[in-house]
């Protein structure tokens, strides 16, 4: 008895269900070709989803009052795109400090000086 699959998702669910129950999965030659074609068309590129913000592109970091990195705010492989994000962040958040780096090279930097705080004990 031959079965027509409405979609690859339906076929995958049926194969998964049968395999999870411990039963054999036997494919007809037509279904095997369908599965093989789907696997060949699948754009598997593990490097596409992996990135290293230190070495793969240009990264914008938010800095604390001492100039230490506290978070990654933006990343792009293209420095011009990252610079546009840097300019936008500087305009949108004028009280924050940011630095744009490619590896150890500083491409852009904006450090906001904050007045020194007086603690409550010295104010009395």
C-alpha positions, 0 to 999 in steps of 0.5 A: 500500500502506497501513501502520498505525503502532503508535505515533508513535515508530515512525512518527517512527523510520521518517520519520527513517530514510528522511530520513537515507538521503536518500529522499523522505518521502511521507505519506498524508492519514491519516498526515499528519493523525496527524502534525499532531495530534501536533504540535498536542498537543505542549506546546512551551513554551521558557520552561518549561525556562529559568530565571534564578536571579537574576531568576525566583525565590528562590535559595539560595547556599552561601557560602565563609569570606569570604562569597562565593558558591561554588554554587547549592544550591536554586532555586524560583519560590516564596519559601516553598518556597525558605525551606523548603529554606533551613531544611532545609539550615541544619538538615542542614548546621550548619557551612555558610553559606547565603544566600537571595536574590531578586534583590539582596534577602536573604530569609534568611541564615545565616553561620557564623563559623569560627575563624581558622586558624593556619598551620604556620609561626606555630605553631612 
